[in-house]
Amino acid sequence: MSNLKDDKLLTARGVVIEALPSTLFRVELESGEGLLAYLGGKMRMHRIKVLVGDKVEIVLDPYGGKGRIIKRL
């Protein structure tokens, strides 16, 4: 049985331009759009640090406006 949740994940790449409190980040996507992103669970669990200027991969929220950082490139 296929997991429909995994089939419809929209990912994008961008650069962290600002670090905010509570592991929130302002990210500028390659398309030039800016959005608010938070750290994904595995990133928090393994204590992977994300700094301003880092390139990251983001899973976009289907409703827009937010994203979840899943990988630091």
N, C-alpha and C positions, 0 to 999 in steps of 0.2 A: 504494500500500500504506500503510495507516494504521499509525502508530507507537502500539502499545498502551501503552507507557510514558507517553506524554503524555496519553492519554485518561483515565487513572485518577489524576491528580494531585489531591490534596486540599489546598486552600489555606485559610488562616485569617488573620485580622488580629489584631494584639496590640500591646502596649506593652512596650518594653524596661525592665525593672525593676532589672537588675544586669548589669554588664560583668565578665566573667571573663577569665583569661589565654587566649591562643591563639585569639583572635577567637571566643570562646564567649560567649553571652548567655543570661540567664534572662529569659524572656518570659512575660507574663501575657496570655492570649488574651481575646477579648471575652466568651467564655463563662465566664470566671473561672478556667479551668484554667491552671496554670503548667507550662512545659516548658523544656528546654534547647535552644538553637538555635545554629547556626554560620553563618558567612557563606557565601553561594553563590559560585561561581567568578567570575562576572561582577562581583560586588560587590568581590571581592578584586582582580581584574584592573584595574578602573578606580579602585581605592583610594577607594571610597565609605565615608565614616566613619559609624558608627552610635554614638549616644550614649544614655545613660540618659534615658528620657522620650520617645524617638523612637517614632513609630507605624510598624510594619513589616508586610509581608505575608510569610507563611511557607508553604512547601510542607511538609506533614506527612509524616512517615515512616509507611508503611502498618503497621508493627509497633508504633508508638507510642513515646513517650518523647523523641524528638528531632525537630527540624525544621531546614529550611534557609531562611535569610533571603534572599529574592530581590528585595525592593523596599523602599525607605524611602519612606514616604508623607508 
